Amino acid sequence: MLFDTHVHLNVEHFDEDREEVLERAKEAGVGQMVIVGFDHETIPKAIEMAEKHSHIYAAVGWHPVDAIDMTEKELDWLKELSSHPKVVALGEMGLDYHWDKSPKDVQKDVFRKQIQLAKQVDLPIIIHNREATEDIIQILQEERASEVGGIMHCYNDSVKYIDACLDMNFYISLGGPVTFKNAKLPKEVAAYVPEDRLLIETDCPFLAPHPNRGKRNEPAYVKLVAEKIAELRGEDFDTICRMTTENARRFFSIDV
Ligand code: NI
């Protein structure tokens, strides 16, 4: 059985066929997943889907690209939702230096506030990182995020930062890019991460793995990610499934 730790079935790309996508995930062996909400529209939808399906869990956070839209009101809302029985993490949160809708100092401030909230409500965090690895690690260290732990979601940087993440009780999650022919870094990371810290994800509808690259991604394709990781680590597929699923359940405190 597979655990997809990062999906966005709560976005409009799935409005036409959401139930069929869930059915295909089940057929592919995806037994559990976490739907990540990141704004006013996607957060309630993630909660709604988690309430409806026993195998679906939710994470709620404020995306760094939209950091400029987060006020005390949104922070209070996240706090309120954090006690929901199906909310297993806060995020995605972090820094995104690719887009400039929100200035860097605003992104950093919103990121710090969400880490502080996670510590207050005792939930782990999910990190979105785009072109900002060093600043993210510095903030996580300064805010003592190790107290709650977290996931480096869709990790896409050098192995040289991995030890700093592991030291803070973080897990490393890999998605579609590990299967891309020209992707060097995620392949190195897949082989490097200790077996008790590795997670898999799709980040659907984005980043579909090879041979579906460029198409809409969906949770069923997490199997392609697991197959590639098995190959890169020289282990069999069943071992990778068992290992990453156990890791995900431990991380999200899901006992099944
Ligand atoms: Ni995401």
Boltz pocket constraint, residues with backbone or C-beta under 6 A from the ligand:
constraints:
  - pocket:
      binder: B
      contacts: [[A, 6], [A, 8], [A, 36], [A, 92], [A, 203]]
      max_distance: 6.0
